[in-house]
Amino acid sequence: MAQSFDPNYRTALHENLAVQIKIRTSAGQGEGFEIIPDETLNLIVKTDEIPLIKANLFNQVYQIKSQTVVDNSEGKSEATDTFQVYIKLGLLLGILNRYLIKSDTNVFLFDLDTPDNKYRTIDGHLSVNPLVCLLPSTLQSLIDSDEGFDPPLVYNILLNVDSILEILNGFLDAQSNILLLDFFDELLTQIERVTGNINKYELQYYESTNSFTILDRNFISNQPKNNIPEFDVFGLRSIITDVNLVSQIPSALSSMVAISAQDSPFTSTTEATGFAALNKDLFNRQEGRVTDLTKEELLKVKEEKESTYQELLETFKTEMSTLFVHLNAVYRLKFFNITDASNAQSVYENYCAMVIGKKNDANYNFVIPFLLGLTLDGISGIKVLNSFRINKNILPLTYGGKARADVAFLVTGVDHTIDTKAWRTTIKAQIYNINDNGSINEGKSYQAYWPTSVGFNIDSGNTRTFPDQYSTKTDNNPYNIRPIGTAVNFNGVTGQKQGFRGNTSIGYFLVFDNLQNGVRAGMKNLINGYFKQNINTVRTIIAKYAPASDSNDTESYISNVVKRMQTGLVGTKYAGLTDKTKLEFSGADEKNLQNRQMFRELNKAILISEGGSFATKVVDSFEISKLA
């Protein structure tokens, strides 16, 4: 690998990432995308690849002003202002083409022209740790608050320059040569971990062009079946000389088939109903025949025993408070905490598994896997992860294209043989299900799935994080409002502080300039996040406000709020209040005096439970009209 001319950097790659990209970019003290000028590109990539790099927009650098939690000299954590600088994966490969590969020998290069090289994505797909990477769609939807989407292309993934340098340092030998395969294995693994573990990125070598590319092995084309090209396996138009179609159930899959006999159709990330179909007419020694559910029975099970996809999503919204707090800190407040990212990672992986498993309607469209081998007249242009179809006549009858049960094949290997007689191409492929309309999940909804991380509205100049420990009373936040939620128009927010239970962090809480604004924010939160959403009984309000998943004794909380409200509502229409009584309150324009009294008693009861009893007198005197 080329050595750096600057003794402060181990290699030319280090120097160019740190100096030509990070230091030069952050010197402008700006945020957002910046185009690398031609004079810089000439220093870091091969001259003949510059047009391709510019055509694919790999010459874009993205930067964020942030606060990052770091350990000081005394071993204590503190927030430090930093600039996070990102380059696209495509640009990294372009730099490697110049500095890691001996250009005069052309042993191999990274292919930079990959317009259709996409990664698998889902609704709400993002990176929980921007200190590693950012996904392209995440930027517009979460950081820029603009509901627009860049294509989910592998080479458009934004890599944190500091993370690249850290990984590089781990795979340099004593002569400053890099162990390239190990470097990419670690780099791609880190990307997978912080983006939900739904992708499998690997290097793919193309012998015909003597080049490598990076593919997501878990990506399957989401195009409708009619757009997938079809090979004529037989007939006058066929160029295929040999066909090999083999059914194969690996040992791991056979175990899943056995387990699925006891599985609910809606509890597995893989369609358990499909595996259960393979158990039809089999007998269980203890319980008799394995039941094969009809379509009608499946629908009944779905309706009566399991949550719908949307209901599950709502459950996740209320239970994943740790993740919401973290995402808001990252994408709204630009506050990066490695510990929080690690804690959020496992929660986010569970979310991704839920989305993948629940988004598919349960039905018997599972297929026994087939491996297909085709030998045909020499043909170019076919690459790994391309999809194609074949004549249905050669497939088993159950694979013949019935509604929602059609199949295609995914290319897993391509080999070319040329001799004095002919040029032959051999294709290896794996079967998979397709449908009439393509993928049901294009990964294009972010604001719909993360409303708590994008909908919070506080002045951008008042979002700094204070190093002190949070205090309910000192920080004028008697409701213990976190920097998340659907509440808007909060006055007097000066920043946020980290709260602790013992020595354990419990996330971040808002800081208000005075108690009046802290009380107003709590009331606004109840109006916008609860009453306007038809969450209007003590039980439903507290179940969301203090869920058991956040280590709360929710039932005791509900009981205490009801008792305190009953005491203050004697002689009103709410005198017989229970946890299921419908509460009526329309906000700043509410005229009914009994409704206004009920709202004050609800707020005071919550405040006492939250340790904010010092603010109850402010509630009594607060002018309801100021909630507008």
PAKOL-196108 format. One record per residue (C-alpha): x, y, z. Coordinates in steps of 0.1 Angstrom, whole numbers, plus 5000, padded with zeros to 4 digits. Each point is the difference from the previous one (the first is absolute). Example, Ala and Ser with C-alpha at 12.3 -4.5 7.8 and 13.67 -1.06 7.14 Angstrom:
<rs>
512349555078 501450344993 
</rs>
This chain:
<rs>
500050005000 501250354992 501850185028 499050345012 502250304994 498950135034 501749825029 496850065021 498149754979 500949634995 498949974964 498950224971 496449865005 500150135036 501350344989 497450044973 497149905022 501150215029 501450314982 498650024965 496549905011 499350055037 502150295009 499450194967 496249945003 499650085037 502050324995 497050164984 498049945032 496949924979 497549725000 498549794972 501549884967 503050154984 501649924967 503749905000 501750234975 501849864970 503550105013 499449795031 498649704980 503250014979 501949945032 498049715014 498649794971 501249884966 499650274974 498349784975 497349915026 499150365009 497250034973 498449685014 500350125036 498450334991 497249834980 499149785029 500350305025 502649815020 501750345002 497550125027 501250035036 497450045028 500750165034 498150065032 500850235029 499449785031 500849955036 501649675008 500449845034 503749945006 502149915030 502250285014 503549975016 498349925033 498049714986 496750185002 497650044971 499350344985 498450134969 502550164975 499150194968 501149814970 499649984962 499049664986 501149974964 498749734977 501049874965 498149764978 501149644998 500550064963 502650275006 501949785025 500349734973 501250264976 502750115024 501049635006 500349964962 502850265001 501749945033 499649635009 500249844966 503250014978 498650194971 502849904976 499349635004 496150025001 499849695022 496450105006 497850315005 496850095017 497250044975 498550355006 497249984974 497349825019 496750184993 497849715011 501949885030 497450055027 499849895036 497049845017 497950265019 496850025021 497750275013 501950215026 503449874989 502950215015 503349995018 499850015038 503650115002 501150284977 503549965014 500249714976 497850094970 496850164987 497549854975 499350244971 496250015005 500450085037 501650334992 497150174982 497249855021 501550035035 502950255000 498650244974 496449945009 499149974964 497949714988 502249914971 502049694993 503349914983 500249654984 501249735024 503349944982 502849835017 502650244987 498050305014 500349885036 501850285019 503049895020 501350205030 503650094991 501249965036 498549655001 501849914967 503350115014 499549815033 499349684981 503050064977 502350035030 498849665012 501049824968 503450154991 503149785004 503450135011 500850104964 496750214998 498549754976 496349955004 498349665004 497350094975 497649715004 500150045038 499550374997 496949974979 498649725021 500150235031 498850304982 497049834985 499249825032 499850325019 497650154974 497849695003 499950035038 499050365003 497349984973 498049715014 501949694988 497649964970 502850024974 502949774992 502750204982 502849814982 502750054974 499249844966 502649934974 499350024963 502549814981 498950144966 500950355010 502749915026 498250225025 498349995035 496750155010 498150005033 496649835001 497249965025 499449624998 496650065017 498750234973 497449864977 498650214972 496750175008 498950034964 496749854989 500349654985 499150124965 503150215000 502349715008 501549854968 499249644992 502349734985 498449764975 501349675014 498949804970 498650074965 501450144968 500950345016 501949845029 503850045003 500249775031 501849674995 499749855035 497650045030 500549885035 497250055025 500549855034 497950035032 502150055031 499050045036 503150075021 500249875035 499250345015 496950034979 498849655009 500250105037 497950314994 497449784982 499849785031 499850295024 497350184979 497649715007 499550175034 500450364989 497350264997 499650144964 500950355012 502849965024 502949924978 502150234978 499849734973 496549904990 499249715024 496849924981 502249914970 502149765020 496949875017 498749904966 502849764996 498749825031 496649924985 498649665008 502949925024 499349865035 501250135033 500549705024 498650185030 497350214984 498949824968 499850154965 501750334993 497250254992 500250154966 498150335002 497750124972 500250354987 496950095019 501449865032 503250194996 498050334996 498149925031 503249945020 501450324987 496950205010 499449845034 503449915014 502650224985 500650374996 499950154965 503250154986 498850355008 499149915035 503449845006 501650324986 498050215025 501249775027 503650054990 499450385000 499049995036 502549745012 503250114983 500550325019 503749945003 500349984963 497950314994 502050215025 503249894983 498850064964 498750355010 503450085016 501849884969 497850144972 498550315015 502450115027 503249874983 501149845032 502149684996 500549775029 501849674994 498449835031 496550104990 500649884964 501149665013 496849985022 497850104972 501549764975 498449695014 496650165003 500250124964 501049654988 496849875017 498050274982 501549904966 499249635007 496450095008 499650204968 501549734978 497949735016 496750185004 499850204967 499449684981 496549865001 499949655012 499149754973 501249684984 502350174975 503149835015 502149814975 502349705005 503450154989 501349904966 503550054987 500150064962 503049954977 499950124964 502649954973 499450224970 501750164970 502550265011 498350325013 501350315017 498350245024 498749755025 501250075035 499549865035 496750115016 498350054966 496649844998 498349804972 497149764994 499849684980 497249824981 497449895026 499649674982 503249875014 499150085036 497849795023 496350074997 499850185033 502550254987 498150074968 499250375006 496849995021 499150335016 502550115026 502049684995 502150084970 503849955001 503250144985 503749915003 502850205016 503449974984 502549875026 502949924976 501150054964 502849814983 501350034964 501949744980 501650074966 501749734979 500649934963 496449874997 497950265017 499450265027 497849875028 498550185030 498949815031 497550165023 499349895036 496850135015 497749985031 496250004998 497950265018 496450135002 498850304980 496650174996 498150204974 500950345014 503649965011 501150065036 497350115025 502650185020 502350254982 501450165032 498750354991 498250095031 502050175028 497850285015 497149755002 502049755020 502150235021 497750305008 501450045034 503550064986 499050254973 496950175012 501450175031 500350384996 502450215020 502350284988 503149864984 502150255020 498849865033 500849634997 503449985016 500749735026 501250115034 502649795018 498250025034 497749735013 496350064994 497850115029 496250024998 499750315021 503250194992 499449954962 496450125002 498749684985 497449875025 498549764975 503449854991 499550064963 502549834978 501150164966 497549784982 496349994994 497350164979 499850325021 500950324981 500450365008 501949975033 501150335014 503350065019 501949684991 503750075006 501449654994 500149655015 501849815028 500649645006 498149835029 501249725022 498449745022 502949925023 503049974977 497949894971 499050244972 496350034993 500350234970 499650374995 497550265012 499150354989 501250305019 497750315003 500850365008 497250025026 497449795018 497150174981 501349884967 500749655014 496449975011 498750144967 502049744981 498649715021 496450134993 500750044963 501449654999 496849865015 497950194975 501949924968 501349665009 496949865017 496750184999 500450094963 500849644993 496949875018 502149875029 497650145026 499649775030 502349985030 500849644990 501050074964 501850325009 502249855027 500649684980 501750224974 501450275024 501649755024 500149664982 501249695019 502749954974 501750315014 500349845034 496850165014 497449855023 497350104975 497049855019 501050185033 500550324980 496549984985 498449925034 501750305017 499050244973 496449895001 499950045039 501650354999 497650114972 497049885018 500950205031 500250324979 496949944979 497349955027 496850174989 500850004963 498949774972 503349815005 499149925037 499749634992 503249994980 501649664992 503149914979 497749954970 497950325003 500250214968 501750335007 499050314979 502450284993 500450204968 503150215008 500450385003 496550064988 498349775025 497150195016 498449745023 501150075035 499749645012 502149884971 502650265008 500049905037 500449634989 503050094979 501750185029 499449715024 501449754974 503150224996 500550035038 499649625005 502649934973 502450265015 499849855034 500849654986 502950154980 501550175031 498950344988 497650085028 501850345004 498350114968 496449925009 499350365011 501150124965 497549764985 497250155021 500850364989 501049924964 497950184973 498549744977 500050254971 503849995001 500049654986 499250134966 
</rs>
